Amino acid sequence: MKRLFLTVVAVLSMTMAFAENEKLNGAAGASAYNMAVNYGRLSESLGLSVDQAEAIQDIHSSFCADMMNAAAANAEERESMVRKAVEKDLKYMRYVLTEEQYHKYLRLLNATFNNRGLAK
């Protein structure tokens, strides 16, 4: 009886350890999709006007929501959801930003994706 009890405790302990590991990996993966930025620093970096800054904030908020939806999706859909979110973001940004600002934004977005391991 004592052996049975110790076996059950050992199995439960291993199961909890694996479940905790999965939970941590999922949280770390989901945080990579959090694209929240400091809008003041982004405005300064891109040299935005007041009107551009307001438009960028709205566009980027929508992009952040799309990326978090992608993080919550299953693995098969995630890549296409991220691609669609980026395409939508870049389409709107191209409309609001000047050519120079847009290229600088592309470099920043590319660096962000590379640093978070989302680039393919």
Backbone torsions as a table, in degrees:
resi	resn	phi	psi	omega
1	MET	NA	-39.7	-179.5
2	LYS	-64.6	-39.9	178.4
3	ARG	-65.1	-40.0	179.2
4	LEU	-62.1	-44.6	179.3
5	PHE	-62.7	-44.8	179.2
6	LEU	-65.0	-35.7	177.6
7	THR	-65.6	-43.9	178.9
8	VAL	-63.0	-43.4	179.1
9	VAL	-63.2	-41.6	-179.9
10	ALA	-64.6	-44.0	179.7
11	VAL	-64.2	-43.5	178.5
12	LEU	-64.2	-38.9	178.9
13	SER	-64.0	-44.1	179.3
14	MET	-65.5	-40.3	179.6
15	THR	-62.7	-43.8	179.3
16	MET	-64.8	-37.8	179.4
17	ALA	-64.8	-43.3	178.3
18	PHE	-66.9	-40.8	179.8
19	ALA	-64.4	-39.1	178.8
20	GLU	-65.4	-40.3	178.3
21	ASN	-61.7	-43.8	178.8
22	GLU	-62.8	-40.5	-179.8
23	LYS	-63.9	-42.3	179.7
24	LEU	-66.5	-41.8	178.4
25	ASN	-63.7	-39.5	178.7
26	GLY	-66.0	-40.5	179.6
27	ALA	-67.4	-41.0	179.2
28	ALA	-65.8	-38.9	178.5
29	GLY	-66.2	-41.3	-178.9
30	ALA	-68.5	-33.2	-179.7
31	SER	-68.8	-23.8	177.3
32	ALA	-65.8	-25.7	-178.4
33	TYR	-89.2	-2.9	177.6
34	ASN	-78.8	108.4	-174.0
35	MET	-101.8	20.7	-179.9
36	ALA	-61.6	138.3	-179.5
37	VAL	-131.2	165.2	172.6
38	ASN	-84.7	108.1	-174.5
39	TYR	-66.3	-30.6	176.7
40	GLY	-63.0	-46.2	179.9
41	ARG	-68.9	-37.0	177.7
42	LEU	-65.0	-43.1	178.3
43	SER	-61.5	-43.2	179.4
44	GLU	-65.5	-42.9	-178.8
45	SER	-64.2	-40.1	-178.0
46	LEU	-89.7	-11.8	-177.9
47	GLY	67.5	50.8	-175.0
48	LEU	-83.8	148.4	170.4
49	SER	-79.1	172.9	-179.3
50	VAL	-62.9	-43.2	179.6
51	ASP	-64.8	-42.4	178.3
52	GLN	-63.2	-41.3	-178.5
53	ALA	-61.7	-41.2	178.4
54	GLU	-65.8	-43.1	179.6
55	ALA	-64.9	-42.3	179.6
56	ILE	-62.2	-39.9	-179.8
57	GLN	-62.5	-42.7	178.4
58	ASP	-65.9	-45.3	-179.4
59	ILE	-63.3	-45.2	-176.9
60	HIS	-70.2	-31.4	176.0
61	SER	-63.0	-41.3	176.5
62	SER	-64.4	-40.5	178.0
63	PHE	-62.5	-42.6	178.6
64	CYS	-61.1	-42.4	179.2
65	ALA	-64.7	-41.7	178.2
66	ASP	-63.4	-39.4	-179.9
67	MET	-69.0	-37.9	177.7
68	MET	-68.8	-34.0	173.7
69	ASN	-63.5	-39.3	177.7
70	ALA	-65.1	-38.9	179.4
71	ALA	-63.6	-33.1	-178.8
72	ALA	-82.7	-13.8	-177.7
73	ALA	-76.9	164.4	177.4
74	ASN	-73.0	165.1	-171.4
75	ALA	-61.4	-33.4	-177.7
76	GLU	-67.3	-35.3	-176.8
77	GLU	-91.0	-20.0	-171.3
78	ARG	-58.5	-47.3	-176.0
79	GLU	-62.3	-43.0	179.8
80	SER	-69.5	-34.4	178.1
81	MET	-66.7	-39.6	178.1
82	VAL	-65.8	-44.2	179.7
83	ARG	-60.2	-44.6	179.4
84	LYS	-65.3	-39.8	178.9
85	ALA	-63.4	-42.4	-179.8
86	VAL	-67.3	-43.6	179.6
87	GLU	-61.0	-42.6	179.1
88	LYS	-64.1	-45.0	179.7
89	ASP	-60.5	-46.8	-177.5
90	LEU	-67.8	-34.9	177.7
91	LYS	-61.7	-46.0	-179.8
92	TYR	-70.8	-38.7	179.4
93	MET	-64.4	-38.5	179.7
94	ARG	-61.8	-33.5	179.7
95	TYR	-70.5	-36.0	-174.0
96	VAL	-89.0	-37.3	-173.1
97	LEU	-90.6	155.4	171.2
98	THR	-74.2	170.5	-178.3
99	GLU	-58.9	-45.3	-179.6
100	GLU	-65.3	-44.8	178.4
101	GLN	-62.7	-39.8	-179.2
102	TYR	-63.8	-43.8	179.4
103	HIS	-65.3	-37.7	176.9
104	LYS	-66.1	-40.6	177.3
105	TYR	-62.6	-40.8	177.8
106	LEU	-60.2	-42.6	178.6
107	ARG	-63.5	-42.0	178.9
108	LEU	-64.4	-44.1	-179.5
109	LEU	-65.9	-41.1	177.9
110	ASN	-63.0	-43.4	178.3
111	ALA	-63.5	-39.5	178.9
112	THR	-62.9	-46.3	179.3
113	PHE	-64.0	-40.2	177.8
114	ASN	-65.2	-43.8	-179.3
115	ASN	-65.1	-31.2	-178.5
116	ARG	-93.1	0.2	178.0
117	GLY	74.5	23.6	-178.8
118	LEU	-97.2	-11.9	-178.5
119	ALA	-74.1	143.8	178.9
120	LYS	-122.0	NA	NA
